[in-house]
Amino acid sequence: MKFIVLFGPQAVGKMTVGQELAKITGLKLFHNHMTIELVSQFFDYGTPAGKRLVSLFRREIFEEVSKSDLPGLIFTYVWAFNLQEDWDYVRQISDLFESRGAEVYWVELEADLAARLERNKDPHRLQHKPTKRNIKRSEQDLLKTMEKYRLNSNEGEIRKENYIKINNTFLSPEETAKAIRERFRL
């Protein structure tokens, strides 16, 4: 089994790249908004109940997939590098898959702010992420989050053998997915 943690700031293209990677590898995609959108029908993600339910659903899915005979999982995540709890979370889910014999791959995406602001309005993104359809609010959240959190790693900060950092500002999702597949021979 292969477990790919695909991370980067909001609107960098994680879901879209993940969809393309799933197409060319046969791995399943579990993008972070799958649980957020489900739970937001009942509780705002920022509330204690919303966060607890998102965490619970994700944990249960990770447990079942890691025990299954699926070829692997691609999981997208916005990682705040200045929060120890995010480091701990990524380590926990990676350890779960590794403990069951999976190979873990770390894929970081980065893109210029202008590209991310444009992608934030993309119809494909909005189709899959209803909570982002209020563009003004979504854009404000994107900018505010950038001020509060460091959403890309520093040089040398991630010391994993199966790690790649891609600036996809000028790359298509297909090109980015192909680069990931080639780098890790997926």
N, C-alpha and C positions, 0 to 999 in steps of 0.2 A: 504494500500500500504506500501511496505517496500523499503527503499532507503539505499543501502549499499555503503559506501565510502571505497574502498579497496585501501590502499595506502602503499607506501614504495619506496625504491630506484629502479633505473633501474635494470632490469634483476633479480629482487627478486622473480618473478613468479606471479605477479598480474594478468596478462591476463590468464595464464594457470589455476591458482586457480579459477579465475572468471568464466572460461569456465566450470570447474568441478562443481562449486557452482550453476551455472545456470542449469546444467543438473539435479542436485538433489533437486532443489527448485522450478524450473519453472519460476524464475525471469529472466529478460532479462539482457544481458551483454552489456555494453557500455564501451569498453576499450579505453583508451585515444588515442591510435594510429588510431582508426577508423577515427577521424577527421584529425589528423596529416597527415595520408597517403593520404587522399582525397585532402587536400589543397596543399600538397607538389608536386602534379602533375602540379601546377601552380606557387606557391611561396614557397620558403624555409620557414620552420617553424620559423626560427630565425628573419625573416624580419618583419617589421611592418604590412604589408599586410597579411602575413602568420599568425601571431599571432591574428590579428583582425578577420580573417575569421574562424580560429579554435574556438575562443571564441564565435563568432556569431552562428556557427553551434551548438556548445554544448549548449549554452543558449536556443536556439529554441527547441532542443530535450528535454532538461530538462523541459521547459514550457509545451510542449505537453504531455510528459509522466506523469508529475505531475498532469495533469488534466484528464488523461485517466482512464480507468478501468483496466489497466494492474495490475498484482499482485505486481510488483515492478521492481526495476532497481539496477543493480550492476555497479558502476562507478569506474574505476581505475584511479589513479592519483599519480604523483610524487610530493610530498609535501615538499617544502623547508621550514623547521621550523624556519630558521633564516630570513625569508622574511615575513613581515607583510601582504603583498598583497596576499600571499598564504593562510595565516590564514583567511583573509577576504573572499577570493574566496570560501574556503571550508564552511565557515559560511553562505555565501550567498546561495549557492546551497542547503545546509542542511535546511536553513530557508525556502526556497521556498517549499521544499517537506513537511516540518513540517506544514507550513501555510495551506497546503491542506490536512492535516490529516494523513500524512505518518509517520511511525516510522522510525527513522534514526539510522543506525548502523555504527560504526566506526571500521574498521578492518585494523590493521597495520601489515605488514609483514617485517621481517628482516632476513637477511642471511649473512653468512660469505662472504668476498670478493672473495675468491677462488671459492665458489659455484656460485656466481653471474657472475664472468668472464666466467665460463664454460657454464652457462645458456645463456649467451649473444650470444653464437655460436650455440645454439640449433636449428635444422632445423624447428621445429614447430614455434619457435619465428620468425625466418627469413621468413617463409611462410606468416605470418600475418603482418609483419612489414618490408616492402621493404626498408625503409630508414635505417634499421639496417644491411643491407646485406654487407656493406663495414665494415667488422669485425674490421679492424685496426682503422678506424675512430670511429666506435661505441665504441670500448674499450677505446680509448683515451677520448671520451666524458664522458663515465662512470667514469673514474678515475678523470678527470678534474672537473666534477660536484661534486664528493665527496669532493674535496679540497675546493670548493667554497661554498657549501651548506651543511647544516645538514639535512640529509634525513630520519632520524628516530627520534622519540620523546625521550625526557628525561623522566626518571621515574617520574610519577605523573603529567606530563605536560598536558596530555589530561584527563580531569575530566568529562567524560561522562559515564553515567550508562551503555549504550549499546556499550561498547568499549572492544576490545581484541587485544593484541599484541602477535603475534606468530613468533617464530624463526623457519623458515621452511628450515633451512640448510639441515637437514637430513630427512625431511618429503616429501612424494610425494604430488603432487597437489590434489589427491583424499583424502589423509589423512588430509591435511590442510582444504580442503572444508568441509569435514565431521566434523572436530573440530569446524568450524565456525557455521555450521548448528546446531550442538548439543548445543553450547554455547548460541545461540540466539533462539533456538527452531523454526527454519525456516522450 
